Amino acid sequence: MKVNKRGILAFGAVAAVSTLTLAGCAAGGAENNSGGDESTDSSLTVWVDAERVDALQGAADAYEEKTGVKVEIVGKDVDTIKDDFIQQVPTGKGPDITMGAHDWLGELSTNGVVAPLELGDSASDYLDVALQASTYDGSVYMLPYAVENIAVLRNADLVAEPATDFADMIAKGKAAGLDQPFVVEQGAEGNPYHLYPFQTAFGAPVFGTDASGSYDAADLQLGSEGGTAFAQWLGEQGAAGVLNTDIDGEIAKQQFLDGKAAFWLTGPWNVGAAVDGGINVEIDPVPSPTDQVASPFAGVKGFFVSSESDNKVAANDFLVNYLGTEDVQLELFKAGNILPALTAAADTAASDPIIAGFQTVGADAVPMPAIPAMGAVWEFWGVAEAAIINGADPAATWQKLADDVAAAIK
């Protein structure tokens, strides 16, 4: 997918042409009961990051006009919003709704601070990965609004065609005269988030899933044959210099901007820097080192209802029938330039080729596990991968990783 600076500037224009023509009840959504079950002087407090206050104000005003329920949009520090929510909900001082990330779900659920949502027929209106990420133990807890994943940025002036697989990517870069054709953020302690697409290509997810499709902490798959094969591949790439723990995020960016690397595995947050740097960028799928698809993690953002809210009916109604509309999701897109979670809004946003490129890669993405056991994985995962890249025995190091994680979970 080719993109130039003009495409970046068009991000806002996609949503700007849309007006907030909000209906009181979206087709197929939950019934609007707030007018009957809530008194007209009731209210909702919604916590969001400062960048999205304005994007939601139109929906808040429309909801109050329709139902009489006042919606107060409160800007919060994104670095403290989760902890503040967990601490304040049990005291009754927290908000009715908070913005957050899907991988908070395990912690929020364990602390008993979130209530399930009723999406009704509107559940089918969302991207599959967004709905999956919003579901925990078989219940939907989050109204998703954005999906984010990594992909390969390619300097099309250095390499004209996408790579067919990982080996082809390296070969194309070498043919272009590059010593380091491919860069990906690592660092001394590794970065398993960025390497996960390659791990999945070896059939080695972190956890299996249960009958409901939720990740199952009892089904740790790191120690599988696929995991060992991935570890062996990591060692080979480290020995060849293709993967390097000396390359952190800033170094990876600079090498791509300087034209020393033709391929950069990163997220949409770095595209602006590449385009501003004059790079002729195209967005490619993650090239697989096997004959299987390389599936990156997807991070999904959305809204949670407090378990202690006195206005859960109104909160559910506001989320499903107002924030779950194409107009509002495009307003949120304009504020953050992240692919909307609602399919109709995502398709509209994808008129920009860069968004379309990430959407295509995201179709193969899998939600980052939100279960509490994931904390034990992060503790050991990156360090083990970095050690293997730097020459440690792949099989033994990977097995120790699996054993350490299993012990920590127990």
N, C-alpha and C positions, 0 to 999 in steps of 0.2 A: 504494500500500500504506500503510494508516494504522498509525501506531504511537504509543503513549503511554508514559509513564514506567513503567507497569506492565509493558509489553512488554520494555523494557530490563532491568528487574529479573528478567524471566523467562529471560534468556539462559542463566544458569547452571542453571536448573531443567530445561531441555531435556535437558542431559547428566547432571544430578545423579541423575535417576531411573534412569539406566542403570548397571548394575553390570559390573565387569570379569570377565565370564564368558568367558575367553579359551580358545579351542581350540588344541591344539598345531599344527594345520595347517588353514588356512582352505580352504574348498571352492574347487577350481580353481586354487589357488596353487601355488608351487614346493614340491617335496617336501621334507619335513623330514629332511635328511641329517646334521644336526649331531651326532646321537647316535652315528653310525657313523664319520663322517669326522673328528670333533673329539674330543680326549680330554676326559674329564669335568672336568679341572682347567683347561680353556681358559677364556678370558674375552673379553668385548667391552667396549670403552670407547666411550661415546656422548657427544658434546658437544651440549649444547642451551643455549638461553638460560635464565636463572634462573626465568622465569615458567612454564616447562614441565617442570621437574624432577619435580615431584609428579605431573603428568599422566601421566608415562611410568613411574613407579616400579612401578605395578601390573603393567604389561606385562613389565618387567625381572624382577620376582620370579616371575611365571608362567613365563617362559621358562627361568629357572634351574631351577625346580622340575621342568619337563618334560624338559629336555635335559641338565642338569648344567652348562651353560655360564653362568657368572656374567656379568651385564650391569651395568656401572657407569655410572650416569647422572651426568655432570659438568656443572654449571652454568658457563657462560662468558659473558663480556661480548659482547653482540651487536655492538658496534662493532669488535671486534678478532677475532672468531671466524674470519672468512674468511682474513685475513692470517696468523693463527696456524696455520690448517690448511695453507695453501699452503707456509708455511715449515717446518713440522714433519714433514709427511708424508715428504718425501725423506730425512729423517734417521732415520726409523723411530720417532720419538717421538710422532707424532700419534695421534689416535684411530682406531678402526676405522670409526666412523660419525660424521658431523657433520650437524647441522641447518643449513639454509641456504635461499637464495632461488634460483629457477630462473635468474634473469639472471646468476648467478655462473658458469653452466655453461661459457660460452666461455672465461673465464679459468681455471677449474679444469681444463678439458680441455686447453687450451694448455700448462698447467704439468704435465700428466700425473699429476695427483694423485687422480683419481677413476676408479672401475671401473664398467663397465656392470652393470645389474641384469637379472635374469630374473624378470619378473612372471608368466609363464605365462598361464593363462586369466584371472587376476584383472585383467589390463590393461583388460578391457572393463567393469570395475566402477567405473571412475573417470570423472569429468566429462571430456568431450572436451578442453576447454581445458587441464585439469590434465595430462592425458597428453601432449598436444602440447607443453606447456611443459617437460615432463620429458624430452623426447626431443631428442637432439643428433646430427646427422649419421646419423640413422636408428637410433640405439641409445638405449634408455632408461637414463638415469643417475641419476634421482632418484625416490624413493618420495614422491609428493605427499601432503600432508595438509591444505592450506588454499589457498583461492583468494580473491583480493581485487581489487576493481575499484571505480571511481567510478560514481556515479549522481547524479541530481538530487534534492535535498531540496527539497520544496515546503511552504511555510507554507499549510496548508489553510484557515486562518482568513482569509487574504488572498485566495487564489485557490482556489476550490473544486474545480476540475477540472484534470486534467493537460493540458499543452499538446500539440497535435497535431503541431507542428513548431516550429522555432526562431522564426520570425516570429510565430507564434501565442503563444509564450511571452512575447515582448516586449509584444505587444498586450494580453495578459491582465494583465500587470503594470502597464502604463500605465493600463488601465481601472480598476485598483484604486487609482489615484492615486499610483503610485510613480515617482520620477524614475529610479531604478536598479533595474529589475525583477529583473535577473539579475546574480549575482556569481560570479566564478571566480578562484581564486588565480593571479596573474601575478607582478608585481614587475619591477624595472628590467631584469633579464636574461630576462624571459619565463618561461613554464612550459609547454613543449610536451607534457608528460605529460597535463596537464589539458585541453589543446586537441586532443589526438589524435583523440577521437571525431569532431570536426567535420572534421578532415583526411581521415579514412577515408570520411566521407560524400561527399567529392568524388572518391573513387576514387584516393586518393594515399597508399598505404602507404609506409613507409620503404623496405622491401625486398620483392621478390617471393620466392617460395618455389620450391624444387627439387622433383624428383619424389617425394622422401620426405616433403615437407611442411615441411622445415626452411627457415629463412630463408637466402637466397642473397646473400652480400655482393657478388657480381658483378652482381646485378640491382637496382641502386639505382634507386628509382622516385620520388625526391623531385622530380626535374626533369621529371616527366610533365606532360601538359596538366592533369590533375587537380590537381597541386600548384600550378600557376600559378593555376588557378581558385580554389583555397583561399586563396592569398595575396591575390588580389583581394578575396575576401570578408573576410579579416582586416582589410585596409585600410579597407573600408567600415564594419566594426563599430567600428574604432578611431575613425574620423571621426565616427561617430554617438554615441560615448561608451559603447557597449554593452560593449566591452572596454577595459580601462584598466590600464596598467602601474603606476599608483600604488596599485592594489589588490593587496596581498599577502595571505598566508593569514590573518593576524590581522584585517586590515581586512574581508576578505570575511566572516569569521565574525561579526564585530561587527555588520556591516550586516544580516546575516540575523537575528541575535539581537535586534537593535533594531527589527525589523519594517520596515526600510528597503528590503529586497529580499525578494521572494517566492520566488525560485528560487536555489538554491546548488548548484553542481556541485562535489562533493567526495566523500570516501570514508567508509566506515563508522566510521573513527576519530573523526569529528566529530559523529556522531549523538547521542552522549551529552550533549554540550554543548548541542545544540539542544533536546533533550527536557528537560534540567535547567533550561533557560532558559524553559520554559513554552510552547515553540512546538508547535503541533499539526502534527506532521511527517508527510508522506507521501513515499514513495520512488517516483520516476518514472524512466522511461527517458530517456536523453539525447535531447533534441529535435533532429532533424536539420535542417540548413539546405538540404538537397536532398531528392530523392525516394528516396535510398538510406539504409540504416541507419547510424547513428552508432555505431561500435564502439570502446569504450574499450580501453585496455591492461588485461590481466590480469596480476597478479603472483601467482606460485604459490610456496608454501613447501613444503619437504620435507626429505628425508634423503639424503645421499650416502655411498657406501662408499669408503673410502680404497683407492687402487691398491696401497698397500704393506701392507694388512692381511694378517696371517697366517691370519685366520679368515673369509675371504670367503664361504664356504658358510654359516657360522652367521650372518654379518652379513646376507646376502641373505634367509635364512630368517626371522630376527627382524623384518626390515623388512616383508617381504611377508605373512607369516602372523600377525604380532602387531600391528605398527603399522598394517598395512593392514586392520584389522578395524573394524567400525562402532563398537564400544564404545570403542576407544582413540581413534579419530578424534573421537568425541564428547567424550572427556576433553580432548583438545587444543582442541576448540572451546570448552569451558567455560573453559579457561585463557586463550584469546585472543579469543573472540567473532568469529572469522573463519570464513566458510563452509567446511565440510569439503570435501576433494577427492574423497572416496569418495561416490559417488552416493547410496547408502542413508543415509549419515550426513548428507549435505547435505539430503536430503528430510526427515529427522527434524528437523534444526535449523531448517528453513524453516517449521516450525509457528509460529515467531515471524514476524510480518508484515514486520518490518524486514529480517530475513535473507532472507525470500522475495523482497522487493523487489530487493535486490542480486543475488540468484540469477537473477532474471528478466533484469536488465540484463546480468549476466555471461554469459548464454547467447549473447550477441552479441559478447562480448569476444574479443580476440586476444592471445596471449602477447606480452609485451614481448620484443623480440629479444635473445637471449643471445649472439649471435655477437660476437667481439672488435671487428668493424668498427663496432659500435654506439657505441663510445667516440668515434669521429670524428664521429658524428652529434650527440651531446650537446654536443660542443665548440662547434658553430656554430648549432645549431637554435634554441634559445631566444632568443639575441641577435638573430637574423634576424627571428623573429616579433615580438619587442618593437619592433624598428625599424619594421616594417611597420605595426603598431598605432599607432605614434607619427608616421606620415606618410611614411615612406620609400617609394619607388616599389615597388609590390608585385612586378611581374614581374622587374625587375632585381635586387631584393634576394633574391628566391627563387631565381633562377637562380644568383646568386653563392653562395648557400647550397649548392645542389646541386653546383656546381663545386668549392667548398672541401672538401666532404665526399668527393667522388670523388677529389680529389687526396690527401687525407689517408689514404684507404683504400689507395691505390696505394703 
